[in-house]
Amino acid sequence: MWERGRTNFALLQRRVTAGRWLLRLVHDCPAHDVLFDLLVDAGGEVVLDLPLSEQRARLE
């Protein structure tokens, strides 16, 4: 969940427990996937031992 250009975990928690207000929150506060680490690449290769620059290249 984004708020003013930053992630906001509290908004995500509110959305998870929204109950009957969920549809409104889905519209007002859309959720996004943010990947910040890569353990296995798209081909299934474990990349933990690769240099960070190579891990980042595969993530991008």
PDBQT receptor file of N, H, CA, C and O in Angstrom, charges set to zero:
ATOM      1  N   MET A   1       0.846  -1.149   0.000  1.00  0.00    +0.000 N 
ATOM      2  CA  MET A   1       0.000   0.000   0.000  1.00  0.00    +0.000 C 
ATOM      3  C   MET A   1       0.905   1.230   0.000  1.00  0.00    +0.000 C 
ATOM      4  O   MET A   1       1.884   1.296   0.743  1.00  0.00    +0.000 OA
ATOM      5  N   TRP A   2       0.566   2.186  -0.832  1.00  0.00    +0.000 N 
ATOM      6  H   TRP A   2      -0.229   2.132  -1.435  1.00  0.00    +0.000 HD
ATOM      7  CA  TRP A   2       1.365   3.399  -0.973  1.00  0.00    +0.000 C 
ATOM      8  C   TRP A   2       0.607   4.600  -0.435  1.00  0.00    +0.000 C 
ATOM      9  O   TRP A   2      -0.606   4.719  -0.605  1.00  0.00    +0.000 OA
ATOM     10  N   GLU A   3       1.337   5.473   0.209  1.00  0.00    +0.000 N 
ATOM     11  H   GLU A   3       2.323   5.376   0.347  1.00  0.00    +0.000 HD
ATOM     12  CA  GLU A   3       0.776   6.736   0.692  1.00  0.00    +0.000 C 
ATOM     13  C   GLU A   3       1.871   7.787   0.586  1.00  0.00    +0.000 C 
ATOM     14  O   GLU A   3       2.931   7.670   1.200  1.00  0.00    +0.000 OA
ATOM     15  N   ARG A   4       1.594   8.801  -0.194  1.00  0.00    +0.000 N 
ATOM     16  H   ARG A   4       0.733   8.897  -0.693  1.00  0.00    +0.000 HD
ATOM     17  CA  ARG A   4       2.554   9.901  -0.409  1.00  0.00    +0.000 C 
ATOM     18  C   ARG A   4       3.929   9.393  -0.845  1.00  0.00    +0.000 C 
ATOM     19  O   ARG A   4       4.959   9.855  -0.354  1.00  0.00    +0.000 OA
ATOM     20  N   GLY A   5       3.927   8.438  -1.773  1.00  0.00    +0.000 N 
ATOM     21  H   GLY A   5       3.090   8.063  -2.172  1.00  0.00    +0.000 HD
ATOM     22  CA  GLY A   5       5.175   7.954  -2.337  1.00  0.00    +0.000 C 
ATOM     23  C   GLY A   5       5.945   6.949  -1.497  1.00  0.00    +0.000 C 
ATOM     24  O   GLY A   5       7.067   6.587  -1.851  1.00  0.00    +0.000 OA
ATOM     25  N   ARG A   6       5.371   6.494  -0.401  1.00  0.00    +0.000 N 
ATOM     26  H   ARG A   6       4.459   6.788  -0.114  1.00  0.00    +0.000 HD
ATOM     27  CA  ARG A   6       6.044   5.523   0.478  1.00  0.00    +0.000 C 
ATOM     28  C   ARG A   6       5.097   4.380   0.797  1.00  0.00    +0.000 C 
ATOM     29  O   ARG A   6       3.877   4.534   0.730  1.00  0.00    +0.000 OA
ATOM     30  N   THR A   7       5.664   3.234   1.144  1.00  0.00    +0.000 N 
ATOM     31  H   THR A   7       6.654   3.109   1.198  1.00  0.00    +0.000 HD
ATOM     32  CA  THR A   7       4.819   2.116   1.554  1.00  0.00    +0.000 C 
ATOM     33  C   THR A   7       4.230   2.412   2.940  1.00  0.00    +0.000 C 
ATOM     34  O   THR A   7       4.853   3.073   3.771  1.00  0.00    +0.000 OA
ATOM     35  N   ASN A   8       3.026   1.907   3.160  1.00  0.00    +0.000 N 
ATOM     36  H   ASN A   8       2.520   1.370   2.485  1.00  0.00    +0.000 HD
ATOM     37  CA  ASN A   8       2.356   2.127   4.435  1.00  0.00    +0.000 C 
ATOM     38  C   ASN A   8       1.758   0.793   4.894  1.00  0.00    +0.000 C 
ATOM     39  O   ASN A   8       0.697   0.385   4.422  1.00  0.00    +0.000 OA
ATOM     40  N   PHE A   9       2.440   0.132   5.802  1.00  0.00    +0.000 N 
ATOM     41  H   PHE A   9       3.302   0.464   6.184  1.00  0.00    +0.000 HD
ATOM     42  CA  PHE A   9       2.008  -1.180   6.277  1.00  0.00    +0.000 C 
ATOM     43  C   PHE A   9       0.702  -1.089   7.060  1.00  0.00    +0.000 C 
ATOM     44  O   PHE A   9      -0.104  -2.018   7.020  1.00  0.00    +0.000 OA
ATOM     45  N   ALA A  10       0.480   0.015   7.772  1.00  0.00    +0.000 N 
ATOM     46  H   ALA A  10       1.135   0.770   7.805  1.00  0.00    +0.000 HD
ATOM     47  CA  ALA A  10      -0.756   0.179   8.534  1.00  0.00    +0.000 C 
ATOM     48  C   ALA A  10      -1.967   0.165   7.605  1.00  0.00    +0.000 C 
ATOM     49  O   ALA A  10      -3.003  -0.396   7.962  1.00  0.00    +0.000 OA
ATOM     50  N   LEU A  11      -1.860   0.772   6.418  1.00  0.00    +0.000 N 
ATOM     51  H   LEU A  11      -1.018   1.227   6.128  1.00  0.00    +0.000 HD
ATOM     52  CA  LEU A  11      -2.958   0.730   5.455  1.00  0.00    +0.000 C 
ATOM     53  C   LEU A  11      -3.223  -0.695   4.985  1.00  0.00    +0.000 C 
ATOM     54  O   LEU A  11      -4.375  -1.089   4.803  1.00  0.00    +0.000 OA
ATOM     55  N   LEU A  12      -2.167  -1.459   4.791  1.00  0.00    +0.000 N 
ATOM     56  H   LEU A  12      -1.231  -1.139   4.939  1.00  0.00    +0.000 HD
ATOM     57  CA  LEU A  12      -2.332  -2.857   4.386  1.00  0.00    +0.000 C 
ATOM     58  C   LEU A  12      -3.054  -3.643   5.470  1.00  0.00    +0.000 C 
ATOM     59  O   LEU A  12      -3.960  -4.424   5.178  1.00  0.00    +0.000 OA
ATOM     60  N   GLN A  13      -2.655  -3.440   6.715  1.00  0.00    +0.000 N 
ATOM     61  H   GLN A  13      -1.919  -2.806   6.952  1.00  0.00    +0.000 HD
ATOM     62  CA  GLN A  13      -3.313  -4.134   7.824  1.00  0.00    +0.000 C 
ATOM     63  C   GLN A  13      -4.788  -3.745   7.912  1.00  0.00    +0.000 C 
ATOM     64  O   GLN A  13      -5.642  -4.594   8.165  1.00  0.00    +0.000 OA
ATOM     65  N   ARG A  14      -5.083  -2.477   7.705  1.00  0.00    +0.000 N 
ATOM     66  H   ARG A  14      -4.389  -1.787   7.499  1.00  0.00    +0.000 HD
ATOM     67  CA  ARG A  14      -6.468  -2.015   7.749  1.00  0.00    +0.000 C 
ATOM     68  C   ARG A  14      -7.286  -2.695   6.647  1.00  0.00    +0.000 C 
ATOM     69  O   ARG A  14      -8.437  -3.075   6.859  1.00  0.00    +0.000 OA
ATOM     70  N   ARG A  15      -6.679  -2.839   5.485  1.00  0.00    +0.000 N 
ATOM     71  H   ARG A  15      -5.744  -2.530   5.313  1.00  0.00    +0.000 HD
ATOM     72  CA  ARG A  15      -7.382  -3.470   4.363  1.00  0.00    +0.000 C 
ATOM     73  C   ARG A  15      -7.640  -4.953   4.642  1.00  0.00    +0.000 C 
ATOM     74  O   ARG A  15      -8.706  -5.468   4.305  1.00  0.00    +0.000 OA
ATOM     75  N   VAL A  16      -6.689  -5.632   5.245  1.00  0.00    +0.000 N 
ATOM     76  H   VAL A  16      -5.823  -5.214   5.519  1.00  0.00    +0.000 HD
ATOM     77  CA  VAL A  16      -6.830  -7.062   5.527  1.00  0.00    +0.000 C 
ATOM     78  C   VAL A  16      -7.982  -7.307   6.501  1.00  0.00    +0.000 C 
ATOM     79  O   VAL A  16      -8.642  -8.344   6.422  1.00  0.00    +0.000 OA
ATOM     80  N   THR A  17      -8.231  -6.379   7.407  1.00  0.00    +0.000 N 
ATOM     81  H   THR A  17      -7.695  -5.537   7.471  1.00  0.00    +0.000 HD
ATOM     82  CA  THR A  17      -9.273  -6.552   8.422  1.00  0.00    +0.000 C 
ATOM     83  C   THR A  17     -10.492  -5.678   8.155  1.00  0.00    +0.000 C 
ATOM     84  O   THR A  17     -11.265  -5.411   9.076  1.00  0.00    +0.000 OA
ATOM     85  N   ALA A  18     -10.683  -5.226   6.916  1.00  0.00    +0.000 N 
ATOM     86  H   ALA A  18     -10.055  -5.443   6.168  1.00  0.00    +0.000 HD
ATOM     87  CA  ALA A  18     -11.714  -4.230   6.596  1.00  0.00    +0.000 C 
ATOM     88  C   ALA A  18     -13.147  -4.742   6.706  1.00  0.00    +0.000 C 
ATOM     89  O   ALA A  18     -14.065  -3.950   6.921  1.00  0.00    +0.000 OA
ATOM     90  N   GLY A  19     -13.352  -6.034   6.565  1.00  0.00    +0.000 N 
ATOM     91  H   GLY A  19     -12.606  -6.677   6.390  1.00  0.00    +0.000 HD
ATOM     92  CA  GLY A  19     -14.717  -6.554   6.637  1.00  0.00    +0.000 C 
ATOM     93  C   GLY A  19     -15.597  -5.958   5.545  1.00  0.00    +0.000 C 
ATOM     94  O   GLY A  19     -15.249  -6.030   4.366  1.00  0.00    +0.000 OA
ATOM     95  N   ARG A  20     -16.725  -5.373   5.917  1.00  0.00    +0.000 N 
ATOM     96  H   ARG A  20     -17.007  -5.314   6.875  1.00  0.00    +0.000 HD
ATOM     97  CA  ARG A  20     -17.670  -4.852   4.926  1.00  0.00    +0.000 C 
ATOM     98  C   ARG A  20     -17.152  -3.617   4.195  1.00  0.00    +0.000 C 
ATOM     99  O   ARG A  20     -17.730  -3.226   3.182  1.00  0.00    +0.000 OA
ATOM    100  N   TRP A  21     -16.100  -3.005   4.670  1.00  0.00    +0.000 N 
ATOM    101  H   TRP A  21     -15.630  -3.323   5.493  1.00  0.00    +0.000 HD
ATOM    102  CA  TRP A  21     -15.529  -1.816   4.015  1.00  0.00    +0.000 C 
ATOM    103  C   TRP A  21     -14.465  -2.171   2.986  1.00  0.00    +0.000 C 
ATOM    104  O   TRP A  21     -13.856  -1.283   2.390  1.00  0.00    +0.000 OA
ATOM    105  N   LEU A  22     -14.240  -3.463   2.776  1.00  0.00    +0.000 N 
ATOM    106  H   LEU A  22     -14.735  -4.184   3.261  1.00  0.00    +0.000 HD
ATOM    107  CA  LEU A  22     -13.168  -3.907   1.896  1.00  0.00    +0.000 C 
ATOM    108  C   LEU A  22     -13.288  -3.344   0.476  1.00  0.00    +0.000 C 
ATOM    109  O   LEU A  22     -12.304  -2.843  -0.068  1.00  0.00    +0.000 OA
ATOM    110  N   LEU A  23     -14.462  -3.417  -0.123  1.00  0.00    +0.000 N 
ATOM    111  H   LEU A  23     -15.261  -3.824   0.319  1.00  0.00    +0.000 HD
ATOM    112  CA  LEU A  23     -14.605  -2.939  -1.502  1.00  0.00    +0.000 C 
ATOM    113  C   LEU A  23     -14.253  -1.468  -1.636  1.00  0.00    +0.000 C 
ATOM    114  O   LEU A  23     -13.656  -1.064  -2.634  1.00  0.00    +0.000 OA
ATOM    115  N   ARG A  24     -14.609  -0.672  -0.657  1.00  0.00    +0.000 N 
ATOM    116  H   ARG A  24     -15.094  -1.001   0.153  1.00  0.00    +0.000 HD
ATOM    117  CA  ARG A  24     -14.260   0.751  -0.705  1.00  0.00    +0.000 C 
ATOM    118  C   ARG A  24     -12.739   0.938  -0.592  1.00  0.00    +0.000 C 
ATOM    119  O   ARG A  24     -12.155   1.742  -1.319  1.00  0.00    +0.000 OA
ATOM    120  N   LEU A  25     -12.110   0.202   0.311  1.00  0.00    +0.000 N 
ATOM    121  H   LEU A  25     -12.584  -0.451   0.901  1.00  0.00    +0.000 HD
ATOM    122  CA  LEU A  25     -10.658   0.308   0.463  1.00  0.00    +0.000 C 
ATOM    123  C   LEU A  25      -9.921  -0.190  -0.770  1.00  0.00    +0.000 C 
ATOM    124  O   LEU A  25      -8.890   0.366  -1.148  1.00  0.00    +0.000 OA
ATOM    125  N   VAL A  26     -10.447  -1.240  -1.398  1.00  0.00    +0.000 N 
ATOM    126  H   VAL A  26     -11.284  -1.692  -1.091  1.00  0.00    +0.000 HD
ATOM    127  CA  VAL A  26      -9.833  -1.750  -2.632  1.00  0.00    +0.000 C 
ATOM    128  C   VAL A  26      -9.822  -0.647  -3.683  1.00  0.00    +0.000 C 
ATOM    129  O   VAL A  26      -8.837  -0.476  -4.403  1.00  0.00    +0.000 OA
ATOM    130  N   HIS A  27     -10.904   0.088  -3.768  1.00  0.00    +0.000 N 
ATOM    131  H   HIS A  27     -11.703  -0.050  -3.184  1.00  0.00    +0.000 HD
ATOM    132  CA  HIS A  27     -10.988   1.189  -4.736  1.00  0.00    +0.000 C 
ATOM    133  C   HIS A  27     -10.112   2.367  -4.328  1.00  0.00    +0.000 C 
ATOM    134  O   HIS A  27      -9.380   2.911  -5.155  1.00  0.00    +0.000 OA
ATOM    135  N   ASP A  28     -10.181   2.765  -3.059  1.00  0.00    +0.000 N 
ATOM    136  H   ASP A  28     -10.775   2.323  -2.387  1.00  0.00    +0.000 HD
ATOM    137  CA  ASP A  28      -9.464   3.956  -2.580  1.00  0.00    +0.000 C 
ATOM    138  C   ASP A  28      -7.973   3.721  -2.367  1.00  0.00    +0.000 C 
ATOM    139  O   ASP A  28      -7.168   4.637  -2.540  1.00  0.00    +0.000 OA
ATOM    140  N   CYS A  29      -7.606   2.508  -1.997  1.00  0.00    +0.000 N 
ATOM    141  H   CYS A  29      -8.260   1.765  -1.857  1.00  0.00    +0.000 HD
ATOM    142  CA  CYS A  29      -6.214   2.192  -1.660  1.00  0.00    +0.000 C 
ATOM    143  C   CYS A  29      -5.806   0.882  -2.319  1.00  0.00    +0.000 C 
ATOM    144  O   CYS A  29      -5.736  -0.145  -1.644  1.00  0.00    +0.000 OA
ATOM    145  N   PRO A  30      -5.535   0.895  -3.618  1.00  0.00    +0.000 N 
ATOM    146  CA  PRO A  30      -5.145  -0.359  -4.272  1.00  0.00    +0.000 C 
ATOM    147  C   PRO A  30      -3.825  -0.896  -3.715  1.00  0.00    +0.000 C 
ATOM    148  O   PRO A  30      -2.940  -0.131  -3.331  1.00  0.00    +0.000 OA
ATOM    149  N   ALA A  31      -3.712  -2.207  -3.681  1.00  0.00    +0.000 N 
ATOM    150  H   ALA A  31      -4.431  -2.828  -3.993  1.00  0.00    +0.000 HD
ATOM    151  CA  ALA A  31      -2.485  -2.854  -3.199  1.00  0.00    +0.000 C 
ATOM    152  C   ALA A  31      -1.561  -3.131  -4.372  1.00  0.00    +0.000 C 
ATOM    153  O   ALA A  31      -2.021  -3.312  -5.499  1.00  0.00    +0.000 OA
ATOM    154  N   HIS A  32      -0.258  -3.165  -4.113  1.00  0.00    +0.000 N 
ATOM    155  H   HIS A  32       0.116  -3.018  -3.197  1.00  0.00    +0.000 HD
ATOM    156  CA  HIS A  32       0.759  -3.417  -5.128  1.00  0.00    +0.000 C 
ATOM    157  C   HIS A  32       1.757  -4.425  -4.573  1.00  0.00    +0.000 C 
ATOM    158  O   HIS A  32       2.002  -4.475  -3.368  1.00  0.00    +0.000 OA
ATOM    159  N   ASP A  33       2.328  -5.224  -5.464  1.00  0.00    +0.000 N 
ATOM    160  H   ASP A  33       2.129  -5.184  -6.443  1.00  0.00    +0.000 HD
ATOM    161  CA  ASP A  33       3.423  -6.118  -5.072  1.00  0.00    +0.000 C 
ATOM    162  C   ASP A  33       4.722  -5.337  -5.135  1.00  0.00    +0.000 C 
ATOM    163  O   ASP A  33       4.989  -4.644  -6.116  1.00  0.00    +0.000 OA
ATOM    164  N   VAL A  34       5.521  -5.446  -4.098  1.00  0.00    +0.000 N 
ATOM    165  H   VAL A  34       5.304  -6.009  -3.301  1.00  0.00    +0.000 HD
ATOM    166  CA  VAL A  34       6.836  -4.810  -4.071  1.00  0.00    +0.000 C 
ATOM    167  C   VAL A  34       7.857  -5.898  -3.793  1.00  0.00    +0.000 C 
ATOM    168  O   VAL A  34       7.883  -6.469  -2.703  1.00  0.00    +0.000 OA
ATOM    169  N   LEU A  35       8.695  -6.184  -4.775  1.00  0.00    +0.000 N 
ATOM    170  H   LEU A  35       8.674  -5.720  -5.661  1.00  0.00    +0.000 HD
ATOM    171  CA  LEU A  35       9.736  -7.194  -4.613  1.00  0.00    +0.000 C 
ATOM    172  C   LEU A  35      11.021  -6.511  -4.180  1.00  0.00    +0.000 C 
ATOM    173  O   LEU A  35      11.449  -5.532  -4.792  1.00  0.00    +0.000 OA
ATOM    174  N   PHE A  36      11.628  -7.019  -3.139  1.00  0.00    +0.000 N 
ATOM    175  H   PHE A  36      11.281  -7.814  -2.641  1.00  0.00    +0.000 HD
ATOM    176  CA  PHE A  36      12.846  -6.411  -2.649  1.00  0.00    +0.000 C 
ATOM    177  C   PHE A  36      13.970  -7.410  -2.474  1.00  0.00    +0.000 C 
ATOM    178  O   PHE A  36      15.072  -7.042  -2.068  1.00  0.00    +0.000 OA
ATOM    179  N   ASP A  37      13.705  -8.654  -2.771  1.00  0.00    +0.000 N 
ATOM    180  H   ASP A  37      12.809  -8.953  -3.101  1.00  0.00    +0.000 HD
ATOM    181  CA  ASP A  37      14.734  -9.671  -2.646  1.00  0.00    +0.000 C 
ATOM    182  C   ASP A  37      14.389 -10.805  -3.606  1.00  0.00    +0.000 C 
ATOM    183  O   ASP A  37      13.231 -11.000  -3.974  1.00  0.00    +0.000 OA
ATOM    184  N   LEU A  38      15.397 -11.532  -3.994  1.00  0.00    +0.000 N 
ATOM    185  H   LEU A  38      16.338 -11.374  -3.695  1.00  0.00    +0.000 HD
ATOM    186  CA  LEU A  38      15.203 -12.629  -4.928  1.00  0.00    +0.000 C 
ATOM    187  C   LEU A  38      15.968 -13.836  -4.411  1.00  0.00    +0.000 C 
ATOM    188  O   LEU A  38      17.181 -13.766  -4.214  1.00  0.00    +0.000 OA
ATOM    189  N   LEU A  39      15.276 -14.931  -4.194  1.00  0.00    +0.000 N 
ATOM    190  H   LEU A  39      14.291 -14.988  -4.354  1.00  0.00    +0.000 HD
ATOM    191  CA  LEU A  39      15.905 -16.154  -3.704  1.00  0.00    +0.000 C 
ATOM    192  C   LEU A  39      16.138 -17.149  -4.826  1.00  0.00    +0.000 C 
ATOM    193  O   LEU A  39      17.143 -17.860  -4.855  1.00  0.00    +0.000 OA
ATOM    194  N   VAL A  40      15.176 -17.182  -5.760  1.00  0.00    +0.000 N 
ATOM    195  H   VAL A  40      14.360 -16.605  -5.737  1.00  0.00    +0.000 HD
ATOM    196  CA  VAL A  40      15.223 -18.092  -6.899  1.00  0.00    +0.000 C 
ATOM    197  C   VAL A  40      14.789 -17.300  -8.120  1.00  0.00    +0.000 C 
ATOM    198  O   VAL A  40      13.811 -16.556  -8.051  1.00  0.00    +0.000 OA
ATOM    199  N   ASP A  41      15.505 -17.444  -9.254  1.00  0.00    +0.000 N 
ATOM    200  H   ASP A  41      16.300 -18.048  -9.310  1.00  0.00    +0.000 HD
ATOM    201  CA  ASP A  41      15.118 -16.691 -10.450  1.00  0.00    +0.000 C 
ATOM    202  C   ASP A  41      13.942 -17.356 -11.155  1.00  0.00    +0.000 C 
ATOM    203  O   ASP A  41      13.460 -18.400 -10.716  1.00  0.00    +0.000 OA
ATOM    204  N   ALA A  42      13.484 -16.755 -12.241  1.00  0.00    +0.000 N 
ATOM    205  H   ALA A  42      13.876 -15.907 -12.598  1.00  0.00    +0.000 HD
ATOM    206  CA  ALA A  42      12.307 -17.249 -12.966  1.00  0.00    +0.000 C 
ATOM    207  C   ALA A  42      12.512 -18.653 -13.513  1.00  0.00    +0.000 C 
ATOM    208  O   ALA A  42      11.541 -19.381 -13.719  1.00  0.00    +0.000 OA
ATOM    209  N   GLY A  43      13.748 -19.041 -13.748  1.00  0.00    +0.000 N 
ATOM    210  H   GLY A  43      14.537 -18.449 -13.580  1.00  0.00    +0.000 HD
ATOM    211  CA  GLY A  43      14.037 -20.380 -14.249  1.00  0.00    +0.000 C 
ATOM    212  C   GLY A  43      14.188 -21.426 -13.161  1.00  0.00    +0.000 C 
ATOM    213  O   GLY A  43      14.422 -22.598 -13.456  1.00  0.00    +0.000 OA
ATOM    214  N   GLY A  44      14.057 -21.013 -11.895  1.00  0.00    +0.000 N 
ATOM    215  H   GLY A  44      13.867 -20.061 -11.656  1.00  0.00    +0.000 HD
ATOM    216  CA  GLY A  44      14.147 -21.949 -10.787  1.00  0.00    +0.000 C 
ATOM    217  C   GLY A  44      15.537 -22.081 -10.193  1.00  0.00    +0.000 C 
ATOM    218  O   GLY A  44      15.752 -22.897  -9.297  1.00  0.00    +0.000 OA
ATOM    219  N   GLU A  45      16.493 -21.281 -10.685  1.00  0.00    +0.000 N 
ATOM    220  H   GLU A  45      16.318 -20.618 -11.413  1.00  0.00    +0.000 HD
ATOM    221  CA  GLU A  45      17.862 -21.350 -10.162  1.00  0.00    +0.000 C 
ATOM    222  C   GLU A  45      17.995 -20.548  -8.869  1.00  0.00    +0.000 C 
ATOM    223  O   GLU A  45      17.593 -19.386  -8.815  1.00  0.00    +0.000 OA
ATOM    224  N   VAL A  46      18.554 -21.164  -7.830  1.00  0.00    +0.000 N 
ATOM    225  H   VAL A  46      18.880 -22.108  -7.874  1.00  0.00    +0.000 HD
ATOM    226  CA  VAL A  46      18.799 -20.474  -6.566  1.00  0.00    +0.000 C 
ATOM    227  C   VAL A  46      19.912 -19.447  -6.797  1.00  0.00    +0.000 C 
ATOM    228  O   VAL A  46      20.965 -19.775  -7.343  1.00  0.00    +0.000 OA
ATOM    229  N   VAL A  47      19.670 -18.217  -6.381  1.00  0.00    +0.000 N 
ATOM    230  H   VAL A  47      18.814 -17.950  -5.938  1.00  0.00    +0.000 HD
ATOM    231  CA  VAL A  47      20.631 -17.140  -6.659  1.00  0.00    +0.000 C 
ATOM    232  C   VAL A  47      21.249 -16.559  -5.392  1.00  0.00    +0.000 C 
ATOM    233  O   VAL A  47      21.879 -15.503  -5.447  1.00  0.00    +0.000 OA
ATOM    234  N   LEU A  48      21.082 -17.219  -4.268  1.00  0.00    +0.000 N 
ATOM    235  H   LEU A  48      20.570 -18.076  -4.223  1.00  0.00    +0.000 HD
ATOM    236  CA  LEU A  48      21.587 -16.701  -2.995  1.00  0.00    +0.000 C 
ATOM    237  C   LEU A  48      23.098 -16.489  -2.983  1.00  0.00    +0.000 C 
ATOM    238  O   LEU A  48      23.582 -15.572  -2.319  1.00  0.00    +0.000 OA
ATOM    239  N   ASP A  49      23.840 -17.307  -3.693  1.00  0.00    +0.000 N 
ATOM    240  H   ASP A  49      23.447 -18.052  -4.232  1.00  0.00    +0.000 HD
ATOM    241  CA  ASP A  49      25.295 -17.213  -3.666  1.00  0.00    +0.000 C 
ATOM    242  C   ASP A  49      25.867 -16.312  -4.767  1.00  0.00    +0.000 C 
ATOM    243  O   ASP A  49      27.079 -16.109  -4.838  1.00  0.00    +0.000 OA
ATOM    244  N   LEU A  50      24.993 -15.774  -5.622  1.00  0.00    +0.000 N 
ATOM    245  H   LEU A  50      24.008 -15.939  -5.565  1.00  0.00    +0.000 HD
ATOM    246  CA  LEU A  50      25.465 -14.872  -6.681  1.00  0.00    +0.000 C 
ATOM    247  C   LEU A  50      25.754 -13.495  -6.108  1.00  0.00    +0.000 C 
ATOM    248  O   LEU A  50      25.183 -13.119  -5.085  1.00  0.00    +0.000 OA
ATOM    249  N   PRO A  51      26.634 -12.738  -6.756  1.00  0.00    +0.000 N 
ATOM    250  CA  PRO A  51      26.873 -11.363  -6.317  1.00  0.00    +0.000 C 
ATOM    251  C   PRO A  51      25.565 -10.557  -6.354  1.00  0.00    +0.000 C 
ATOM    252  O   PRO A  51      24.687 -10.823  -7.174  1.00  0.00    +0.000 OA
ATOM    253  N   LEU A  52      25.451  -9.585  -5.468  1.00  0.00    +0.000 N 
ATOM    254  H   LEU A  52      26.164  -9.369  -4.802  1.00  0.00    +0.000 HD
ATOM    255  CA  LEU A  52      24.240  -8.767  -5.384  1.00  0.00    +0.000 C 
ATOM    256  C   LEU A  52      23.904  -8.116  -6.719  1.00  0.00    +0.000 C 
ATOM    257  O   LEU A  52      22.729  -7.997  -7.068  1.00  0.00    +0.000 OA
ATOM    258  N   SER A  53      24.916  -7.693  -7.469  1.00  0.00    +0.000 N 
ATOM    259  H   SER A  53      25.870  -7.789  -7.186  1.00  0.00    +0.000 HD
ATOM    260  CA  SER A  53      24.646  -7.058  -8.753  1.00  0.00    +0.000 C 
ATOM    261  C   SER A  53      23.942  -8.017  -9.722  1.00  0.00    +0.000 C 
ATOM    262  O   SER A  53      23.064  -7.604 -10.479  1.00  0.00    +0.000 OA
ATOM    263  N   GLU A  54      24.330  -9.292  -9.696  1.00  0.00    +0.000 N 
ATOM    264  H   GLU A  54      25.044  -9.628  -9.081  1.00  0.00    +0.000 HD
ATOM    265  CA  GLU A  54      23.687 -10.299 -10.560  1.00  0.00    +0.000 C 
ATOM    266  C   GLU A  54      22.271 -10.606 -10.069  1.00  0.00    +0.000 C 
ATOM    267  O   GLU A  54      21.359 -10.772 -10.879  1.00  0.00    +0.000 OA
ATOM    268  N   GLN A  55      22.081 -10.682  -8.756  1.00  0.00    +0.000 N 
ATOM    269  H   GLN A  55      22.822 -10.547  -8.097  1.00  0.00    +0.000 HD
ATOM    270  CA  GLN A  55      20.744 -10.899  -8.208  1.00  0.00    +0.000 C 
ATOM    271  C   GLN A  55      19.816  -9.762  -8.628  1.00  0.00    +0.000 C 
ATOM    272  O   GLN A  55      18.679  -9.994  -9.038  1.00  0.00    +0.000 OA
ATOM    273  N   ARG A  56      20.309  -8.545  -8.520  1.00  0.00    +0.000 N 
ATOM    274  H   ARG A  56      21.233  -8.357  -8.187  1.00  0.00    +0.000 HD
ATOM    275  CA  ARG A  56      19.486  -7.372  -8.885  1.00  0.00    +0.000 C 
ATOM    276  C   ARG A  56      19.146  -7.386 -10.375  1.00  0.00    +0.000 C 
ATOM    277  O   ARG A  56      18.014  -7.084 -10.754  1.00  0.00    +0.000 OA
ATOM    278  N   ALA A  57      20.095  -7.726 -11.204  1.00  0.00    +0.000 N 
ATOM    279  H   ALA A  57      21.015  -7.972 -10.896  1.00  0.00    +0.000 HD
ATOM    280  CA  ALA A  57      19.850  -7.788 -12.647  1.00  0.00    +0.000 C 
ATOM    281  C   ALA A  57      18.743  -8.799 -12.950  1.00  0.00    +0.000 C 
ATOM    282  O   ALA A  57      17.889  -8.542 -13.799  1.00  0.00    +0.000 OA
ATOM    283  N   ARG A  58      18.749  -9.921 -12.278  1.00  0.00    +0.000 N 
ATOM    284  H   ARG A  58      19.443 -10.130 -11.589  1.00  0.00    +0.000 HD
ATOM    285  CA  ARG A  58      17.707 -10.932 -12.497  1.00  0.00    +0.000 C 
ATOM    286  C   ARG A  58      16.361 -10.484 -11.943  1.00  0.00    +0.000 C 
ATOM    287  O   ARG A  58      15.316 -10.799 -12.512  1.00  0.00    +0.000 OA
ATOM    288  N   LEU A  59      16.385  -9.748 -10.833  1.00  0.00    +0.000 N 
ATOM    289  H   LEU A  59      17.234  -9.492 -10.371  1.00  0.00    +0.000 HD
ATOM    290  CA  LEU A  59      15.150  -9.235 -10.271  1.00  0.00    +0.000 C 
ATOM    291  C   LEU A  59      14.491  -8.221 -11.196  1.00  0.00    +0.000 C 
ATOM    292  O   LEU A  59      13.271  -8.212 -11.360  1.00  0.00    +0.000 OA
ATOM    293  N   GLU A  60      15.311  -7.371 -11.795  1.00  0.00    +0.000 N 
ATOM    294  H   GLU A  60      16.302  -7.378 -11.661  1.00  0.00    +0.000 HD
ATOM    295  CA  GLU A  60      14.774  -6.349 -12.707  1.00  0.00    +0.000 C 
ATOM    296  C   GLU A  60      14.236  -6.991 -13.959  1.00  0.00    +0.000 C 
ATOM    297  O   GLU A  60      13.743  -6.295 -14.847  1.00  0.00    +0.000 OA
TER     298      GLU A  60
